[in-house]
């Protein structure tokens, strides 16, 4: 019984409680009908959440203002300086909790929806496929945050994350290998595709385009560039709308909500709260340049934030009109850049450059835009990497690029920063690219191994 208590103590944060598993409670109902499972999967407060702390860890953020550093929470400060542990023995990891809560909900659906009542077989299969896709996204986040970068030579033995595939409170919490988690992600997505609509009714729901986009992301992380490009192209064949930022040069009043944004393939949003603003690195600002519409629209002086700070901060999420919402799910620009990167790595600088130009022409006023001309594949690849920095800054996605690009000698870099008068250094391929597991969870469940530090 003690083990169950310990398990529930951890998973209560990741599952809410067992109220949907066995017993009808007052005011609650055990899922019985197909529509009950639709309601579970449409609970965006549980299933749309992504991650937060990588926003502090990545090199596109740089909190230079001492007053900004002074008000940073201990957890955020620890992530910003790549500490061995981010949380005290009693503090919870919000990203870990929310992602495992989403997985538990998906597992509930997978366990029960096909036997549910008053639904068509097609409806049940679609809900089953949606749950697989949501679960795959959550595991993509977890394995890329808390585990070593995928390396074909070591993935079978590198620590992944606990791989929970049923709503079983007695399931093992031992960490599966990185390879096993990746195999689960790709297997879930490939299983899901056939039962999903090409495009969703709402971009918070999975679709074929979303599954293909997540497969492209996943294979990019494994350095299977041929397969990543294929899935990116399949996603783009279904959805390829790109915002023309020139349309908002004089007014952002019509800037779209994320649920209406043609670039968003699968809406996933940050799990944290950044009311005080995300201060941007000066090297990033130099890379952007003031003529880039992403600078003009998505960067504001620190005096626009509260509390104010020196330097400049990330502003795009302020246009969401839905709180501090940062989009982290796969989108059209990301698929274009995956296609371009994979083309460059295959030696096709012309295709890579053409794709880059088709994106960049919508990121500059006509008078400020100069198209790239094809150079060498190495030059094209470098341009793609820089464009990813410009396109995804402030979202937390840069952290994953830093981590995977350490495998390329041309892009591996040492990052240094000063925080409260102390200098910190992050070396390429350091274990500090692997987030720790919160001590609280290991104390409650010693079978969970700590990340290498």
N, C-alpha and C positions, 0 to 999 in steps of 0.2 A: 504493500500500500504506500510505503514511503516513496518509492520510485514514482508512482502515479502522481502523488502530491507534488513532487519536485517537477515532474514533466508538465503538469497543469500549471504550476506556478510560472514556468517559462512561457508555455504556449498560451496562457490566458491573454498575454499581450499580443500574441500572434493569431489568436483565434476568437478573441472576445470571451467566449465560454462555450460549454457544450449545449447551449440552449437549442441549437438547430439539429442536434444529432439524434437524440432519442426521445425526449419528453416534450409534450405540448405544455407550455407554460401560460399563465394568465397573460393575455395580451400578445402572446407569441404563438406561432403555428409551425410545427414541423413541416418542411417542404413535402407536399403531397402532389400538387398539380404542376404541370409544366410551367404555368405562369409564375409559380413560386420561384422556380429556378431562373426564369427571366428576371424577376425582381432582384435576386441575389447578384446576378451578373450586371445589372444596371445600377448597382450601388457604387457610384463613382467615388464616393468618399473612401471606399475600401480598395477599389480595383484600379483607380487612375493614378494612384500615388507612385512616384518613382524613388528618387534619392535626393540627398541634400548636401552631405558633408564633402563630396568631391568638388563642390563649388569653391570651398575654402582651400582645398589641397592643390588644385591645378595652378599652373603658372600664368594663366590669364588674369588671375586676381593678385593684387599686391596691396596690402593694407599699410600704406606708408604713413598715414596720419596717426600720430600718437594718441590723439583723443579717440580715434576709431578703435585702435588696439585696446585702449583702456576699457572700453565698454563691451568688448567681445566676450562671450561666455567662455567658461573654461573648456567645454567640449569643442566649440568651434576653434578656439585658440590651439588646442591640442591637434586638431586635424590640420590646421594651417601650418603647424610646425612639424608635422609628421612624427608625433610622439609614439613611443612604444605602446602606450595605452591611452585611450581618449576619455574613458568613463571611470568613475569611482566604482567601488564594489556594489553600490546600491543604485547607480544610475542606469537608466535604460538607453538603448540605442534605437532611436526613432526609426531609422531606415530599416534596420533588421526587423523590428517589430512589424512595421507596415507591410513589408514585402512578404514575411511569413504569414501574416494575417490574410493577405491576398491569396497566397498559395492554399491556405486552409479552406477558404471560400471556394476556390476552384476545385479542390479535392472533394468538397461536399457535392458540388454539381456533378462532377465526373462519377461519383459513387451512386448518385440517385436519379439523375435526370432521365435516363433511358427507360426507367421503370415508372416514371411519373404518369399522372392521369390527365385526361382531357387535353392532350396535345397531339399534333400530328407527328409522324415518324420523322418528317423533314425538319420540323421545329426542334425536336429533341436532338437530332444529329447536329443541327447548327449550334445549339447551346453547348453541346458536348465539345464541339470544335472551338467555340469561343473560350471555353474554360481552359482548353489545352493552350490556346494562344496567350491568354493572360498569364497562365502559369509559366510558360516559356519566357515571357518578358521578365517576370519576377526573378526567375533563376538566372537569366542573362545578367541582370543587375547584381545579384548576390555573388555569382562566381567571379564577376569582373571587379567587384569591390573587395571581397574578402579572401581572394585566392591569388596565387601567382599568375602572371600572364601565361596564356596557353602556349605551350612549347611541345611540339610533337614528340620530342625525345624524353620528356619528363611528365607529360600530362597524366599518364596512367598511374603515377605515384604521388604527384603533387596533391596537397590537401585542397579539396573543393569545399563544398558546404553540405550540411545535412540535407539529404535528398528525400523529402517527404512526399509520397505519391498517393496516400489515402488519408482520410480524416481519422486516423487511428492514433489515439493519445498514448498508446504504448509503443509507437514506432521508434526505431533506433535513431538517436541523434548523432551517431558517429558521422564524421565528415566523409562523404563520398569523394572519389578522385575528381580532379578537374576534367579528365576525359569523360568520366561517367556523367557529370553534370552537363557537359556540352552535348554528349550523345542524347541525353534526355531532351534537351532544348530542341535540337534539330529533329529528333524523332517526333516530338509533340507537334511541331509546326508542320512537318510533312504529312502527318496523320490528319491534321486539321484542315488542310487547304481545300480538299474536294467539297466539304460540307459548308464552306463559308461563301457568302456572296462576294462578287467581284469587288464591289464597293459597299460600304455600310450605310445604314440609315443615318447614323451619327458616328462621328469619328472616334468616339469613345468605345465603340464596339469593334471587335476584330473583323477583318475582311481578308479576302485573298491577297489584296495589295499589302495589308499589314503583315500577313504571314511571310510573304516573299521578302518584304523589307526587313523583318527580323532575321530571316535566314541570311540575307545579305550582310547584315551587321555581324551575325555570328561567324560566318565563314571569313569575313574580313579579319576578325580577331584571331582566327586559327591560321591566317596567312594562306588560305586556299583562295587565291585571288581569282582564278578562273570561275569557280563556283560562286563566289561573292558577286562577281560581275553579272553572271547569268541571272541570279535572283534579283539584283538591282534593276536589271533591264526588264524583267518580268513585272516588277512592281511599277516601273515607269510606264509600261505599256497599258496599265490600268489607271494610273493617276500620275499626272505630270504638270499640274498647275503650279506656277511660280509667281509670287507676289512681285509686281513691278513697283519697286520702291520709289520710282520717279513720280508715281501717282500721288504720293503723300508728301511731296517736297514742300508744299505750302500749307498743308493742313493734315493732321492725323485723325480728324474727327471720324473718318470712315474706315479707319484701320480695323481689320476684322477681328472679332472674337476668335479664340482658338477653335471653337466648335464650328465656325464658318470659314476658317482659314484654308484656302485651297492647297497649301503646302503640307498641312498636317495629315499624314496617312493614318496614324494611330495615336490618339491623344493620351499622353502620359505626362504628368506634371510633377514638379519638385515637391518633396515631402517637408521642406523646412519653411522658415519665415524670415524675410530679409527686409523688414521695414526700414532698418537703418541704412540700407544700400550696400551694394557690392562694389567695392573699389577696384578699379581696373589697373592692370600692370602698364607701366609706361612703354615697355617694348611692344605690347599689343597695340597701344594707341599709335605708336609710330608705324607699325605694320599696316594699320587701317588707313592712316592718312585722313586729313580733314575733308577730302573730296568724296570719300566713300559714303554713300547714303546710310550705310549701317552705322557709321560714325555720327552722321548728322541726326539720325532718328533715334538711335539706341544708346547714345552716350551723352551724359549731361554732367556739367560741373557739380562738384560735391555740395555746393550751396543750395542745390535743388532738393537735396535729401534732408531728412530729419532723423537724428541730429546731423547738422552740416559737417562736411569734412573737406579738406583740401584735395586737390586732384579731381579725378573724374570717376563716375560710377555707371553701372549698367542700368539702362532705363527701359528696355523693351517691355519688361514684364509690367511696367506701369500702364501700358496701353491696353492691357488685358481687360480692364474694367471689371475684373473678377477677383480682386485681391492680388496678392503677390504671387501670381501664377507664372512659372517658367516652364516652357514646353520642352520636354526631354524625349518624347517618343519619336520614332522614325518619321522622316518627312521627305518631301520631294527633293529639296536641295541636297540632303544627305545621300539619297540614292544616286543623284547625278555625280556627286563627288566620289562615291564608291566606284561608279562606272569609270570615271576619269582616272582615279588612282590605279585601278586594276589594268586599264588600258596602258597607262604609262609604265607600269611594272612589266607588262608584256612587250614593251618596246614600241608601242603604238602612240607616239607623241602627237600625231595629227588628231586622232580621235580624242585623246585626253584634252588637247587644247581647244578643240571645237566645243566639247562639253563645258569646259571652264568658261569660254566666251559666252555661251548661251545663258549661263547663270550670271556672270559678271555684268553683262550689258543691262541687266535689270537692277543693278546695285549702284549705278552711277547716272547722274544727269548726262544727257547726250553730249553736251559740250565738254564734259570731264572724262568721258570714257575713251579708252584706247584698247583695242583688241590685242590679245596676245598673238604672236606669230609662232608657229611650231619651232621648237628648238630640239635639243636632244631629249630622249626619254628621261634622263636624270633631271634635266631642267623642268620638264613637264611635271614630274613627280614632286619636285620641290615646290612648284607653284600650287599643286593640289594640296599639299600639306599646309602651306600658308593660307590657302583659301578656306580650309577647314577651320583654322584658327579664327579667321574673320567671320565665318558664318555661325560658329557655335559658341563664341565667347559668352561668358556669364551664365552658361547653362549647366556646367558640371561635366559636359561631354569631353572637354579638352583633357581631363585627367586620364580618360581611357585611351586617347590618342598618345599622350605622353608615354603611358605604360607600354603600349604595343610597339611604338616607334623606337623604343630602346633596343629592339631587336635589329634595327637598321643603324649601322655605324654612322651613316650620314646625318641621322636625326637624333641620335642619343645625346642627351645633354645633362649637365649637372645644374641643378637649380639651387640657388641660395637666397635666403631672405633673413631680414632682421626683425625680431619681434620683442618688444619691451626691452630693448638694449642687448639682446642675445642673438648671435648669429646661428643660423641653421642651414644645413646642407643636405640635399637629396641627390644621391648618386644614381646614375643609370642602373636599372635592374636591382636596385636596393630592395630589401624586404619591406622597407617603409612604403613601397607602392602597394603592399598588401595591408588592408585595414585589419586592425585587431578585432577579435570577438570580444564583446563586453564581458568583463570579469564576472558580472552578476550571473550571466547565463552559465558560465563554466562552474561557478560555485554551486549552483543549483543542479547542474547536470555535468559531472566530471567527465563523462564520456565524450563531451565536445572538446576536441583538441584546440589549443590556442594556435593562432596563425604564427608562422615563423617570424621572429622579431630581429 
